[in-house]
Amino acid sequence: MNACEVLCVVGARPNFMKIAPIMAAFAARPVQARLVHTGQHYDAAMSDGFFEQLGIPRPHVNLEVGSATHAVQTAEIMRAFEPVLDQEAPRAVLVVGDVNSTIACALVAAKKCVPVIHVEAGLRSYDRRMPEEINRVLTDQISDLLFTTERGALDNLRREGIAPERVHFVGNVMIDTLRRNLERAVPVGQTLGHRPAGGYAVLTLHRPSNVDDRDTLAGLLDAVGRIASRLPVIFPIHPRTRAAAERLGLSARLEQPGIRLLPPVGYLEMLGLTREATVVLTDSGGLQEETTALGVPCITLRENTERPVTLTEGTNTLTGPDPEKILQCFADILTSGGKRGRIPEHWDGRASERIAAILRDWLDA
Ligand code: UD1
């Protein structure tokens, strides 16, 4: 058997919770897999801590590319990944999600005629101003095997001419990780003095469209300040957002009464925070899904979402960055408790097992 059948790639924080159950399912099946970390995220709080908490095997290699513009970061990942791919000579390359590491490594593999496997395929916001949307569309186009998290993803892929035989609806690997770790979640809210179920809001914010423009970020932080006057807001702040607030002269608005700033927190801490929150306000993709899985109301500070099942079946509501809409939605949730929601199909903790089974058959065919 080949020493490495599938070369798996991670790079940025949201990749780690997706790869963890996949590596475990590959070890069990078995599928011979090795892991490459591109180093897109590199701070301990953004990377190493997740490997420790989630028991992800140590990466075989770290490309250590770090931060740069999109063009430079993507190019550096490609340049560093190519010799690793040549050396490992895997049967396939597996990428997850929609970050720059995803498209960069998929592109290197496809050009070398190494089959590409994309986990979390077919999600579309139909907003090409989002860098992740470009990454999604392009990665799917050059993938040979596409694993989807929700049924609607197949329609998106069909519209782009992707053969349905290549697409498998397996469910959500991030929810595998959530279910596996719920018991271990760290009750950070209680440690900070909040009562066990609720009594605070959680905020995350990092999309360029929300944090890079002064008026938008100022409006968002004003809305958060008004929310914090009614309910404490716990805000683990992304390094990009902290840097943007400083650059735009908005740091004082992070210090408003009722806002509790934290550095980026680990997976188990975030799970603990989310699980017991009254409401989550976010522009993250993953948190929209995690709140739906946990039945916690979510206000998404974006105009669109690539994860529509969280709106139609889950607890998610889109407000965009408009302060009035955010405050109205927040008030509705305090009054009514928010959308009830149900767990979407196949978000049952077994997505990675399904992937490993399909992949084993595919490799053996
Ligand atoms: C990336 C992903 C985004 C994902 C997000 C989660 C792309 C296009 N974007 O955005 O989809 O939701 O990760 O975090 O791939 N930085 C640090 N330490 C780190 C990493 C980054 O301080 O370990 C700072 C740097 O100032 C860097 C900035 O964060 O310039 C942005 O990092 P980058 O990887 O370019 O994008 P994210 O905004 O994190």
Residues whose N, C-alpha, C, O or C-beta is under 5 A from the ligand:
A	BS01	UD1	A12 R13 P14 Q40 H41 Y42 D43 M46 S67 A68 D98 V99 N100 P131 E132 H206 P239 R240
